[in-house]
């Protein structure tokens, strides 16, 4: 699924929609007009055939003299400052520790993620994410509770559709944590 270029096309369009919505809201500090101020990233975990547009974080900058503050719209593609794209981080950690070992090992090899990095990502779900104000607020929106130890796999399974649809829905759900205000 992570090797399918179509997935990243869908995610890019979602990010463009999120950026447009944020731009219409104007600057959160002064109400000024927001201009696009995208910046280049060097993400890992993308299929090699993808173009340069997949390596750009969409971003906004206030046009008002004396403000010029950056607004980062939510993103379904970049999960904070992580080098790996959000889809890779969420998909591999969703496979769950200790279960389906061969699947995790194969995906880790394909992405080039070290065992240490994967362990750090798993800890992040349990410790940082689970304790965040975002999760404390958002978990109440879910009809059935998601135990912290089963994040993010159990969260993805709450969404309808096939694996790709669940991954995309999960990334949309998590997108508020990728803005400056929700940064972790
Ligand atoms: Zn401003």
Backbone and ligand atoms as CSV (ligand in chain L), in Angstrom:
chain,resi,resn,atom,element,x,y,z
A,1,UNK,N,N,0.831,-1.202,0.000
A,1,UNK,CA,C,0.000,0.000,0.000
A,1,UNK,C,C,0.874,1.264,0.000
A,2,UNK,N,N,1.974,1.247,0.796
A,2,UNK,CA,C,2.848,2.431,0.883
A,2,UNK,C,C,3.634,2.662,-0.405
A,3,UNK,N,N,3.717,1.644,-1.274
A,3,UNK,CA,C,4.450,1.794,-2.528
A,3,UNK,C,C,3.547,2.330,-3.638
A,4,UNK,N,N,2.262,2.489,-3.346
A,4,UNK,CA,C,1.290,2.908,-4.353
A,4,UNK,C,C,1.296,4.434,-4.483
A,5,UNK,N,N,1.741,4.926,-5.639
A,5,UNK,CA,C,1.846,6.376,-5.855
A,5,UNK,C,C,0.484,7.057,-5.712
A,6,UNK,N,N,-0.605,6.321,-6.014
A,6,UNK,CA,C,-1.948,6.890,-5.921
A,6,UNK,C,C,-2.287,7.382,-4.520
A,7,UNK,N,N,-1.778,6.674,-3.512
A,7,UNK,CA,C,-2.007,7.074,-2.117
A,7,UNK,C,C,-1.495,8.495,-1.882
A,8,UNK,N,N,-0.297,8.785,-2.402
A,8,UNK,CA,C,0.328,10.086,-2.135
A,8,UNK,C,C,-0.345,11.200,-2.944
A,9,UNK,N,N,-0.935,10.822,-4.094
A,9,UNK,CA,C,-1.722,11.791,-4.865
A,9,UNK,C,C,-2.944,12.226,-4.073
A,10,UNK,N,N,-3.616,11.260,-3.426
A,10,UNK,CA,C,-4.790,11.579,-2.607
A,10,UNK,C,C,-4.397,12.444,-1.415
A,11,UNK,N,N,-3.285,12.086,-0.780
A,11,UNK,CA,C,-2.839,12.832,0.403
A,11,UNK,C,C,-2.436,14.256,0.032
A,12,UNK,N,N,-1.801,14.412,-1.128
A,12,UNK,CA,C,-1.410,15.756,-1.585
A,12,UNK,C,C,-2.647,16.626,-1.797
A,13,UNK,N,N,-3.689,16.051,-2.421
A,13,UNK,CA,C,-4.911,16.832,-2.649
A,13,UNK,C,C,-5.565,17.228,-1.325
A,14,UNK,N,N,-5.525,16.326,-0.349
A,14,UNK,CA,C,-6.074,16.663,0.975
A,14,UNK,C,C,-5.288,17.808,1.609
A,15,UNK,N,N,-3.968,17.766,1.494
A,15,UNK,CA,C,-3.139,18.843,2.054
A,15,UNK,C,C,-3.435,20.175,1.358
A,16,UNK,N,N,-3.669,20.115,0.048
A,16,UNK,CA,C,-3.991,21.358,-0.682
A,16,UNK,C,C,-5.312,21.937,-0.189
A,17,UNK,N,N,-6.302,21.059,0.069
A,17,UNK,CA,C,-7.582,21.524,0.611
A,17,UNK,C,C,-7.404,22.136,1.999
A,18,UNK,N,N,-6.607,21.467,2.841
A,18,UNK,CA,C,-6.377,21.960,4.208
A,18,UNK,C,C,-5.669,23.318,4.174
A,19,UNK,N,N,-4.734,23.481,3.233
A,19,UNK,CA,C,-4.000,24.750,3.122
A,19,UNK,C,C,-4.935,25.863,2.655
A,20,UNK,N,N,-5.818,25.539,1.689
A,20,UNK,CA,C,-6.769,26.538,1.194
A,20,UNK,C,C,-7.712,26.996,2.311
A,21,UNK,N,N,-8.204,26.048,3.099
A,21,UNK,CA,C,-9.105,26.388,4.205
A,21,UNK,C,C,-8.399,27.280,5.219
A,22,UNK,N,N,-7.149,26.932,5.549
A,22,UNK,CA,C,-6.379,27.742,6.514
A,22,UNK,C,C,-6.129,29.139,5.956
A,23,UNK,N,N,-5.895,29.226,4.648
A,23,UNK,CA,C,-5.612,30.522,4.011
A,23,UNK,C,C,-6.846,31.434,4.081
A,24,UNK,N,N,-8.032,30.843,3.900
A,24,UNK,CA,C,-9.276,31.629,3.957
A,24,UNK,C,C,-9.527,32.196,5.349
A,25,UNK,N,N,-9.028,31.513,6.379
A,25,UNK,CA,C,-9.242,31.979,7.760
A,25,UNK,C,C,-8.384,33.188,8.103
A,26,UNK,N,N,-7.396,33.487,7.306
A,26,UNK,CA,C,-6.485,34.623,7.528
A,26,UNK,C,C,-5.604,34.425,8.765
A,27,UNK,N,N,-4.728,35.394,9.014
A,27,UNK,CA,C,-3.714,35.274,10.063
A,27,UNK,C,C,-4.355,35.233,11.451
A,28,UNK,N,N,-3.955,34.246,12.274
A,28,UNK,CA,C,-4.510,34.082,13.613
A,28,UNK,C,C,-4.056,35.160,14.592
A,29,UNK,N,N,-3.012,35.924,14.256
A,29,UNK,CA,C,-2.496,36.959,15.160
A,29,UNK,C,C,-3.064,38.334,14.831
A,30,UNK,N,N,-3.093,38.664,13.520
A,30,UNK,CA,C,-3.474,40.039,13.163
A,30,UNK,C,C,-4.617,40.097,12.145
A,31,UNK,N,N,-5.077,38.947,11.664
A,31,UNK,CA,C,-6.165,38.955,10.685
A,31,UNK,C,C,-5.724,39.321,9.280
A,32,UNK,N,N,-4.427,39.413,9.079
A,32,UNK,CA,C,-3.879,39.781,7.768
A,32,UNK,C,C,-4.065,38.681,6.732
A,33,UNK,N,N,-3.798,39.055,5.481
A,33,UNK,CA,C,-3.904,38.090,4.384
A,33,UNK,C,C,-2.757,37.088,4.496
A,34,UNK,N,N,-3.071,35.834,4.231
A,34,UNK,CA,C,-2.031,34.804,4.261
A,34,UNK,C,C,-1.599,34.475,2.842
A,35,UNK,N,N,-0.314,34.533,2.611
A,35,UNK,CA,C,0.254,34.122,1.325
A,35,UNK,C,C,0.876,32.748,1.478
A,36,UNK,N,N,0.961,32.042,0.355
A,36,UNK,CA,C,1.618,30.735,0.403
A,36,UNK,C,C,3.112,30.911,0.620
A,37,UNK,N,N,3.671,30.119,1.506
A,37,UNK,CA,C,5.117,30.151,1.780
A,37,UNK,C,C,5.568,28.713,2.018
A,38,UNK,N,N,5.384,27.897,0.986
A,38,UNK,CA,C,5.724,26.479,1.091
A,38,UNK,C,C,7.237,26.321,1.235
A,39,UNK,N,N,7.623,25.223,1.839
A,39,UNK,CA,C,9.067,24.997,1.944
A,39,UNK,C,C,9.420,23.529,1.664
A,40,UNK,N,N,10.629,23.351,1.205
A,40,UNK,CA,C,11.083,22.022,0.783
A,40,UNK,C,C,11.419,21.160,1.989
A,41,UNK,N,N,11.074,19.884,1.875
A,41,UNK,CA,C,11.464,18.903,2.884
A,41,UNK,C,C,12.182,17.783,2.157
A,42,UNK,N,N,12.850,16.953,2.919
A,42,UNK,CA,C,13.498,15.794,2.301
A,42,UNK,C,C,12.936,14.534,2.947
A,43,UNK,N,N,11.661,14.270,2.637
A,43,UNK,CA,C,11.007,13.156,3.332
A,43,UNK,C,C,11.527,11.795,2.892
A,44,UNK,N,N,11.557,10.872,3.822
A,44,UNK,CA,C,11.871,9.478,3.502
A,44,UNK,C,C,10.579,8.678,3.542
A,45,UNK,N,N,10.635,7.510,2.897
A,45,UNK,CA,C,9.488,6.614,2.914
A,45,UNK,C,C,8.561,6.772,1.728
A,46,UNK,N,N,8.933,7.644,0.773
A,46,UNK,CA,C,8.096,7.820,-0.419
A,46,UNK,C,C,8.602,6.931,-1.551
A,47,UNK,N,N,7.690,6.449,-2.415
A,47,UNK,CA,C,8.150,5.718,-3.602
A,47,UNK,C,C,9.046,6.645,-4.445
A,48,UNK,N,N,10.148,6.121,-4.993
A,48,UNK,CA,C,11.131,6.982,-5.673
A,48,UNK,C,C,10.596,7.715,-6.897
A,49,UNK,N,N,9.512,7.187,-7.518
A,49,UNK,CA,C,9.044,7.818,-8.766
A,49,UNK,C,C,8.250,9.105,-8.522
A,50,UNK,N,N,7.955,9.426,-7.273
A,50,UNK,CA,C,7.134,10.612,-7.001
A,50,UNK,C,C,7.903,11.901,-7.287
A,51,UNK,N,N,7.177,12.916,-7.762
A,51,UNK,CA,C,7.778,14.186,-8.144
A,51,UNK,C,C,8.058,15.106,-6.968
A,52,UNK,N,N,8.643,16.263,-7.300
A,52,UNK,CA,C,9.083,17.238,-6.289
A,52,UNK,C,C,7.924,17.778,-5.463
A,53,UNK,N,N,6.690,17.773,-6.029
A,53,UNK,CA,C,5.549,18.331,-5.289
A,53,UNK,C,C,5.246,17.537,-4.010
A,54,UNK,N,N,5.752,16.305,-3.951
A,54,UNK,CA,C,5.527,15.490,-2.757
A,54,UNK,C,C,6.555,15.764,-1.668
A,55,UNK,N,N,7.531,16.615,-1.976
A,55,UNK,CA,C,8.597,16.905,-1.015
A,55,UNK,C,C,8.515,18.348,-0.538
A,56,UNK,N,N,7.312,18.896,-0.572
A,56,UNK,CA,C,7.095,20.291,-0.183
A,56,UNK,C,C,6.028,20.341,0.903
A,57,UNK,N,N,6.368,20.987,2.020
A,57,UNK,CA,C,5.397,21.199,3.090
A,57,UNK,C,C,4.627,22.472,2.749
A,58,UNK,N,N,3.312,22.368,2.598
A,58,UNK,CA,C,2.505,23.550,2.308
A,58,UNK,C,C,2.460,24.418,3.568
A,59,UNK,N,N,2.669,25.707,3.388
A,59,UNK,CA,C,2.747,26.598,4.523
A,59,UNK,C,C,2.275,27.989,4.114
A,60,UNK,N,N,1.967,28.810,5.113
A,60,UNK,CA,C,1.427,30.142,4.850
A,60,UNK,C,C,2.195,31.171,5.664
A,61,UNK,N,N,2.219,32.396,5.131
A,61,UNK,CA,C,2.926,33.461,5.829
A,61,UNK,C,C,2.065,34.728,5.761
A,62,UNK,N,N,1.924,35.411,6.886
A,62,UNK,CA,C,1.120,36.631,6.943
A,62,UNK,C,C,1.762,37.710,6.075
A,63,UNK,N,N,0.912,38.390,5.272
A,63,UNK,CA,C,1.414,39.417,4.350
A,63,UNK,C,C,1.537,40.777,5.026
A,64,UNK,N,N,0.983,40.916,6.257
A,64,UNK,CA,C,0.964,42.239,6.907
A,64,UNK,C,C,2.358,42.630,7.383
A,65,UNK,N,N,2.735,43.851,7.040
A,65,UNK,CA,C,4.007,44.424,7.486
A,65,UNK,C,C,4.028,44.406,9.014
A,66,UNK,N,N,5.129,43.986,9.614
A,66,UNK,CA,C,5.210,43.964,11.075
A,66,UNK,C,C,4.687,42.688,11.713
A,67,UNK,N,N,4.015,41.843,10.933
A,67,UNK,CA,C,3.557,40.549,11.485
A,67,UNK,C,C,4.354,39.437,10.817
A,68,UNK,N,N,3.992,39.163,9.573
A,68,UNK,CA,C,4.748,38.193,8.753
A,68,UNK,C,C,4.872,36.820,9.417
A,69,UNK,N,N,3.934,36.506,10.315
A,69,UNK,CA,C,4.062,35.227,11.010
A,69,UNK,C,C,3.649,34.050,10.146
A,70,UNK,N,N,4.317,32.927,10.373
A,70,UNK,CA,C,4.037,31.709,9.622
A,70,UNK,C,C,2.864,30.968,10.240
A,71,UNK,N,N,1.987,30.468,9.404
A,71,UNK,CA,C,0.892,29.601,9.828
A,71,UNK,C,C,1.073,28.274,9.117
A,72,UNK,N,N,1.183,27.217,9.895
A,72,UNK,CA,C,1.307,25.909,9.258
A,72,UNK,C,C,-0.063,25.259,9.199
A,73,UNK,N,N,-0.623,25.084,7.996
A,73,UNK,CA,C,-1.914,24.392,7.922
A,73,UNK,C,C,-1.730,22.931,8.358
A,74,UNK,N,N,-2.812,22.288,8.799
A,74,UNK,CA,C,-2.680,20.860,9.126
A,74,UNK,C,C,-2.227,20.081,7.898
A,75,UNK,N,N,-1.539,18.989,8.130
A,75,UNK,CA,C,-1.032,18.172,7.021
A,75,UNK,C,C,-1.324,16.697,7.261
A,76,UNK,N,N,-1.751,16.014,6.212
A,76,UNK,CA,C,-1.906,14.555,6.302
A,76,UNK,C,C,-0.636,13.863,5.787
A,77,UNK,N,N,0.348,14.650,5.369
A,77,UNK,CA,C,1.554,14.042,4.781
A,77,UNK,C,C,2.772,14.114,5.701
A,78,UNK,N,N,2.925,15.230,6.424
A,78,UNK,CA,C,4.106,15.407,7.266
A,78,UNK,C,C,3.678,15.443,8.723
A,79,UNK,N,N,4.171,14.480,9.487
A,79,UNK,CA,C,3.822,14.362,10.902
A,79,UNK,C,C,4.915,15.059,11.716
A,80,UNK,N,N,4.748,16.352,11.899
A,80,UNK,CA,C,5.740,17.122,12.648
A,80,UNK,C,C,7.078,17.171,11.921
A,81,UNK,N,N,8.142,17.145,12.702
A,81,UNK,CA,C,9.476,17.284,12.102
A,81,UNK,C,C,10.076,15.948,11.683
A,82,UNK,N,N,9.314,14.888,11.823
A,82,UNK,CA,C,9.861,13.577,11.469
A,82,UNK,C,C,10.321,13.541,10.017
A,83,UNK,N,N,11.440,12.843,9.794
A,83,UNK,CA,C,11.986,12.733,8.440
A,83,UNK,C,C,11.074,11.853,7.584
A,84,UNK,N,N,10.504,10.833,8.182
A,84,UNK,CA,C,9.626,9.926,7.423
A,84,UNK,C,C,8.229,10.530,7.271
A,85,UNK,N,N,7.614,10.247,6.133
A,85,UNK,CA,C,6.260,10.753,5.907
A,85,UNK,C,C,5.296,10.109,6.916
A,86,UNK,N,N,4.223,10.835,7.207
A,86,UNK,CA,C,3.258,10.370,8.189
A,86,UNK,C,C,2.677,9.008,7.863
A,87,UNK,N,N,2.421,8.752,6.572
A,87,UNK,CA,C,1.842,7.461,6.169
A,87,UNK,C,C,2.730,6.304,6.613
A,88,UNK,N,N,4.043,6.471,6.461
A,88,UNK,CA,C,4.983,5.401,6.841
A,88,UNK,C,C,4.994,5.210,8.352
A,89,UNK,N,N,5.037,6.322,9.092
A,89,UNK,CA,C,5.097,6.255,10.565
A,89,UNK,C,C,3.840,5.579,11.112
A,90,UNK,N,N,2.678,6.005,10.602
A,90,UNK,CA,C,1.414,5.469,11.118
A,90,UNK,C,C,1.251,4.008,10.697
A,91,UNK,N,N,1.563,3.710,9.427
A,91,UNK,CA,C,1.340,2.340,8.932
A,91,UNK,C,C,2.210,1.324,9.673
A,92,UNK,N,N,3.481,1.625,9.862
A,92,UNK,CA,C,4.352,0.607,10.477
A,92,UNK,C,C,4.064,0.476,11.976
A,93,UNK,N,N,3.734,1.545,12.643
A,93,UNK,CA,C,3.430,1.422,14.073
A,93,UNK,C,C,2.056,0.781,14.289
A,94,UNK,N,N,1.173,0.891,13.265
A,94,UNK,CA,C,-0.154,0.275,13.381
A,94,UNK,C,C,-0.086,-1.244,13.324
A,95,UNK,N,N,1.015,-1.776,12.793
A,95,UNK,CA,C,1.125,-3.237,12.712
A,95,UNK,C,C,1.248,-3.870,14.102
A,96,UNK,N,N,1.681,-3.084,15.077
A,96,UNK,CA,C,1.673,-3.580,16.457
A,96,UNK,C,C,2.936,-4.314,16.837
A,97,UNK,N,N,3.379,-4.081,18.053
A,97,UNK,CA,C,4.623,-4.697,18.533
A,97,UNK,C,C,4.399,-6.185,18.790
A,98,UNK,N,N,5.342,-6.995,18.389
A,98,UNK,CA,C,5.303,-8.418,18.722
A,98,UNK,C,C,4.368,-9.244,17.864
A,99,UNK,N,N,3.494,-8.569,17.114
A,99,UNK,CA,C,2.570,-9.319,16.274
A,99,UNK,C,C,3.001,-9.191,14.822
A,100,UNK,N,N,2.782,-10.243,14.063
A,100,UNK,CA,C,3.124,-10.250,12.644
A,100,UNK,C,C,4.559,-9.745,12.441
A,101,UNK,N,N,5.479,-10.420,13.132
A,101,UNK,CA,C,6.878,-9.996,13.141
A,101,UNK,C,C,7.457,-9.876,11.742
A,102,UNK,N,N,7.162,-10.840,10.891
A,102,UNK,CA,C,7.750,-10.847,9.548
A,102,UNK,C,C,7.278,-9.636,8.757
A,103,UNK,N,N,6.003,-9.293,8.926
A,103,UNK,CA,C,5.440,-8.141,8.224
A,103,UNK,C,C,6.133,-6.844,8.658
A,104,UNK,N,N,6.322,-6.704,9.971
A,104,UNK,CA,C,6.988,-5.507,10.495
A,104,UNK,C,C,8.422,-5.454,9.981
A,105,UNK,N,N,9.104,-6.604,10.012
A,105,UNK,CA,C,10.509,-6.660,9.583
A,105,UNK,C,C,10.626,-6.295,8.104
A,106,UNK,N,N,9.733,-6.822,7.288
A,106,UNK,CA,C,9.773,-6.539,5.843
A,106,UNK,C,C,9.532,-5.058,5.574
A,107,UNK,N,N,8.551,-4.497,6.261
A,107,UNK,CA,C,8.213,-3.092,6.039
A,107,UNK,C,C,9.347,-2.185,6.536
A,108,UNK,N,N,9.943,-2.577,7.654
A,108,UNK,CA,C,11.063,-1.819,8.207
A,108,UNK,C,C,12.241,-1.817,7.209
A,109,UNK,N,N,12.491,-2.968,6.606
A,109,UNK,CA,C,13.577,-3.077,5.617
A,109,UNK,C,C,13.261,-2.238,4.383
A,110,UNK,N,N,12.012,-2.287,3.947
A,110,UNK,CA,C,11.616,-1.552,2.739
A,110,UNK,C,C,11.732,-0.043,2.959
A,111,UNK,N,N,11.361,0.408,4.152
A,111,UNK,CA,C,11.426,1.846,4.463
A,111,UNK,C,C,12.833,2.291,4.865
A,112,UNK,N,N,13.650,1.332,5.298
A,112,UNK,CA,C,14.984,1.683,5.795
A,112,UNK,C,C,14.919,2.298,7.188
A,113,UNK,N,N,13.977,1.819,8.004
A,113,UNK,CA,C,13.817,2.332,9.379
A,113,UNK,C,C,14.554,1.393,10.335
A,114,UNK,N,N,15.381,1.955,11.200
A,114,UNK,CA,C,16.106,1.119,12.162
A,114,UNK,C,C,15.160,0.651,13.263
A,115,UNK,N,N,15.551,-0.440,13.943
A,115,UNK,CA,C,14.741,-0.969,15.043
A,115,UNK,C,C,14.613,0.078,16.141
A,116,UNK,N,N,15.674,0.869,16.334
A,116,UNK,CA,C,15.670,1.905,17.364
A,116,UNK,C,C,14.658,2.996,17.051
A,117,UNK,N,N,14.633,3.411,15.778
A,117,UNK,CA,C,13.684,4.439,15.361
A,117,UNK,C,C,12.253,3.937,15.552
A,118,UNK,N,N,12.009,2.702,15.153
A,118,UNK,CA,C,10.660,2.139,15.296
A,118,UNK,C,C,10.251,2.089,16.770
A,119,UNK,N,N,11.196,1.705,17.623
A,119,UNK,CA,C,10.907,1.656,19.066
A,119,UNK,C,C,10.567,3.054,19.580
A,120,UNK,N,N,11.277,4.079,19.054
A,120,UNK,CA,C,11.028,5.456,19.471
A,120,UNK,C,C,9.636,5.906,19.034
A,121,UNK,N,N,9.264,5.550,17.800
A,121,UNK,CA,C,7.927,5.907,17.313
A,121,UNK,C,C,6.861,5.250,18.177
A,122,UNK,N,N,7.048,3.996,18.546
A,122,UNK,CA,C,6.049,3.291,19.368
A,122,UNK,C,C,5.911,3.946,20.731
A,123,UNK,N,N,7.073,4.352,21.286
A,123,UNK,CA,C,7.055,5.020,22.581
A,123,UNK,C,C,6.308,6.346,22.476
A,124,UNK,N,N,6.506,7.035,21.334
A,124,UNK,CA,C,5.848,8.331,21.132
A,124,UNK,C,C,4.328,8.189,21.244
A,125,UNK,N,N,3.750,7.163,20.622
A,125,UNK,CA,C,2.293,6.953,20.717
A,125,UNK,C,C,1.862,6.769,22.163
A,126,UNK,N,N,2.603,5.919,22.865
A,126,UNK,CA,C,2.209,5.554,24.230
A,126,UNK,C,C,2.410,6.692,25.220
A,127,UNK,N,N,3.496,7.453,25.057
A,127,UNK,CA,C,3.885,8.443,26.060
A,127,UNK,C,C,3.457,9.851,25.645
A,128,UNK,N,N,3.961,10.337,24.512
A,128,UNK,CA,C,3.723,11.732,24.126
A,128,UNK,C,C,2.301,11.921,23.598
A,129,UNK,N,N,1.933,11.112,22.592
A,129,UNK,CA,C,0.616,11.273,21.978
A,129,UNK,C,C,-0.506,10.983,22.973
A,130,UNK,N,N,-0.377,9.861,23.696
A,130,UNK,CA,C,-1.444,9.445,24.624
A,130,UNK,C,C,-1.705,10.488,25.701
A,131,UNK,N,N,-0.706,11.285,26.048
A,131,UNK,CA,C,-0.850,12.288,27.107
A,131,UNK,C,C,-1.185,13.679,26.564
A,132,UNK,N,N,-1.270,13.795,25.243
A,132,UNK,CA,C,-1.444,15.122,24.644
A,132,UNK,C,C,-2.870,15.641,24.828
A,133,UNK,N,N,-3.020,16.965,24.907
A,133,UNK,CA,C,-4.376,17.549,24.968
A,133,UNK,C,C,-5.210,17.143,23.757
A,134,UNK,N,N,-4.556,17.011,22.583
A,134,UNK,CA,C,-5.303,16.606,21.387
A,134,UNK,C,C,-5.993,15.266,21.609
A,135,UNK,N,N,-5.239,14.282,22.056
A,135,UNK,CA,C,-5.809,12.947,22.214
A,135,UNK,C,C,-6.845,12.917,23.329
A,136,UNK,N,N,-6.603,13.653,24.411
A,136,UNK,CA,C,-7.569,13.677,25.509
A,136,UNK,C,C,-8.902,14.243,25.032
A,137,UNK,N,N,-8.830,15.214,24.101
A,137,UNK,CA,C,-10.073,15.751,23.552
A,137,UNK,C,C,-10.666,14.870,22.473
A,138,UNK,N,N,-9.823,14.343,21.617
A,138,UNK,CA,C,-10.291,13.645,20.415
A,138,UNK,C,C,-10.814,12.240,20.701
A,139,UNK,N,N,-10.274,11.598,21.717
A,139,UNK,CA,C,-10.687,10.201,21.951
A,139,UNK,C,C,-12.168,10.122,22.309
A,140,UNK,N,N,-12.716,11.226,22.857
A,140,UNK,CA,C,-14.129,11.261,23.190
A,140,UNK,C,C,-15.048,11.243,21.975
A,141,UNK,N,N,-14.501,11.629,20.813
A,141,UNK,CA,C,-15.304,11.630,19.579
A,141,UNK,C,C,-15.495,10.215,19.031
A,142,UNK,N,N,-14.694,9.279,19.525
A,142,UNK,CA,C,-14.757,7.912,18.987
A,142,UNK,C,C,-15.865,7.142,19.703
A,143,UNK,N,N,-16.633,6.397,18.925
A,143,UNK,CA,C,-17.777,5.699,19.508
A,143,UNK,C,C,-17.334,4.609,20.487
A,144,UNK,N,N,-16.233,3.933,20.143
A,144,UNK,CA,C,-15.706,2.920,21.061
A,144,UNK,C,C,-14.305,3.339,21.479
A,145,UNK,N,N,-13.954,3.151,22.743
A,145,UNK,CA,C,-12.651,3.637,23.214
A,145,UNK,C,C,-11.479,2.889,22.566
A,146,UNK,N,N,-10.379,3.611,22.421
A,146,UNK,CA,C,-9.148,3.026,21.877
A,146,UNK,C,C,-8.135,2.958,23.017
A,147,UNK,N,N,-7.728,1.751,23.429
A,147,UNK,CA,C,-6.737,1.673,24.505
A,147,UNK,C,C,-5.388,2.233,24.034
A,148,UNK,N,N,-4.721,2.946,24.933
A,148,UNK,CA,C,-3.455,3.595,24.602
A,148,UNK,C,C,-2.425,2.594,24.066
A,149,UNK,N,N,-2.394,1.404,24.655
A,149,UNK,CA,C,-1.411,0.396,24.230
A,149,UNK,C,C,-1.661,-0.115,22.821
A,150,UNK,N,N,-2.848,0.137,22.263
A,150,UNK,CA,C,-3.185,-0.370,20.929
A,150,UNK,C,C,-3.110,0.726,19.863
A,151,UNK,N,N,-2.573,1.892,20.237
A,151,UNK,CA,C,-2.388,2.975,19.264
A,151,UNK,C,C,-1.202,2.677,18.349
A,152,UNK,N,N,-1.271,3.057,17.059
A,152,UNK,CA,C,-2.417,3.647,16.380
A,152,UNK,C,C,-3.300,2.622,15.669
A,153,UNK,N,N,-2.959,1.325,15.747
A,153,UNK,CA,C,-3.699,0.305,15.002
A,153,UNK,C,C,-5.179,0.296,15.319
A,154,UNK,N,N,-5.496,0.316,16.625
A,154,UNK,CA,C,-6.903,0.267,17.032
A,154,UNK,C,C,-7.652,1.525,16.592
A,155,UNK,N,N,-6.937,2.636,16.504
A,155,UNK,CA,C,-7.555,3.880,16.024
A,155,UNK,C,C,-7.940,3.736,14.551
A,156,UNK,N,N,-7.013,3.219,13.735
A,156,UNK,CA,C,-7.293,3.053,12.296
A,156,UNK,C,C,-8.470,2.121,12.065
A,157,UNK,N,N,-8.583,1.088,12.880
A,157,UNK,CA,C,-9.678,0.119,12.704
A,157,UNK,C,C,-11.042,0.712,13.035
A,158,UNK,N,N,-11.070,1.898,13.672
A,158,UNK,CA,C,-12.344,2.563,13.945
A,158,UNK,C,C,-12.914,3.213,12.676
A,159,UNK,N,N,-12.089,3.371,11.664
A,159,UNK,CA,C,-12.546,4.037,10.445
A,159,UNK,C,C,-12.998,3.014,9.407
A,160,UNK,N,N,-13.956,3.441,8.567
A,160,UNK,CA,C,-14.543,2.529,7.590
A,160,UNK,C,C,-13.624,2.353,6.382
A,161,UNK,N,N,-13.885,1.294,5.631
A,161,UNK,CA,C,-13.218,1.104,4.349
A,161,UNK,C,C,-12.036,0.151,4.415
A,162,UNK,N,N,-11.313,0.088,3.300
A,162,UNK,CA,C,-10.153,-0.804,3.221
A,162,UNK,C,C,-8.962,-0.164,3.934
A,163,UNK,N,N,-7.821,-0.843,3.895
A,163,UNK,CA,C,-6.647,-0.371,4.634
A,163,UNK,C,C,-6.228,1.034,4.217
A,164,UNK,N,N,-6.297,1.298,2.891
A,164,UNK,CA,C,-5.894,2.630,2.420
A,164,UNK,C,C,-6.853,3.708,2.964
A,165,UNK,N,N,-8.158,3.413,2.895
A,165,UNK,CA,C,-9.157,4.368,3.392
A,165,UNK,C,C,-8.962,4.599,4.891
A,166,UNK,N,N,-8.644,3.539,5.632
A,166,UNK,CA,C,-8.439,3.671,7.078
A,166,UNK,C,C,-7.184,4.493,7.383
A,167,UNK,N,N,-6.135,4.280,6.599
A,167,UNK,CA,C,-4.900,5.042,6.807
A,167,UNK,C,C,-5.141,6.530,6.528
A,168,UNK,N,N,-5.833,6.815,5.429
A,168,UNK,CA,C,-6.105,8.216,5.074
A,168,UNK,C,C,-6.992,8.865,6.135
A,169,UNK,N,N,-8.018,8.152,6.575
A,169,UNK,CA,C,-8.906,8.694,7.619
A,169,UNK,C,C,-8.124,8.941,8.907
A,170,UNK,N,N,-7.214,8.032,9.226
A,170,UNK,CA,C,-6.383,8.193,10.428
A,170,UNK,C,C,-5.489,9.415,10.320
A,171,UNK,N,N,-4.901,9.628,9.147
A,171,UNK,CA,C,-4.018,10.785,8.952
A,171,UNK,C,C,-4.820,12.087,9.025
A,172,UNK,N,N,-6.059,12.066,8.530
A,172,UNK,CA,C,-6.927,13.257,8.630
A,172,UNK,C,C,-7.271,13.540,10.087
A,173,UNK,N,N,-7.561,12.488,10.814
A,173,UNK,CA,C,-7.890,12.603,12.234
A,173,UNK,C,C,-6.714,13.230,13.004
A,174,UNK,N,N,-5.495,12.827,12.632
A,174,UNK,CA,C,-4.291,13.285,13.338
A,174,UNK,C,C,-3.789,14.650,12.866
A,175,UNK,N,N,-4.308,15.131,11.735
A,175,UNK,CA,C,-3.756,16.343,11.113
A,175,UNK,C,C,-3.665,17.556,12.054
A,176,UNK,N,N,-4.624,17.757,13.010
A,176,UNK,CA,C,-4.491,18.930,13.887
A,176,UNK,C,C,-3.181,18.976,14.674
A,177,UNK,N,N,-2.554,17.828,14.918
A,177,UNK,CA,C,-1.310,17.852,15.697
A,177,UNK,C,C,-0.125,18.341,14.864
A,178,UNK,N,N,-0.315,18.531,13.560
A,178,UNK,CA,C,0.800,18.943,12.693
A,178,UNK,C,C,0.879,20.459,12.529
A,179,UNK,N,N,-0.068,21.212,13.117
A,179,UNK,CA,C,0.008,22.668,13.043
A,179,UNK,C,C,0.908,23.158,14.165
A,180,UNK,N,N,1.304,24.420,14.096
A,180,UNK,CA,C,2.174,24.968,15.149
A,180,UNK,C,C,1.491,24.867,16.499
A,181,UNK,N,N,0.172,25.171,16.524
A,181,UNK,CA,C,-0.564,25.172,17.795
A,181,UNK,C,C,-0.645,23.777,18.398
A,182,UNK,N,N,-0.757,22.778,17.531
A,182,UNK,CA,C,-0.912,21.422,18.043
A,182,UNK,C,C,0.384,20.634,18.034
A,183,UNK,N,N,1.477,21.313,17.747
A,183,UNK,CA,C,2.761,20.610,17.573
A,183,UNK,C,C,3.164,19.852,18.820
A,184,UNK,N,N,3.718,18.682,18.595
A,184,UNK,CA,C,4.192,17.872,19.718
A,184,UNK,C,C,5.654,17.541,19.525
L,1,ZN,ZN,ZN,-0.409,38.465,10.776
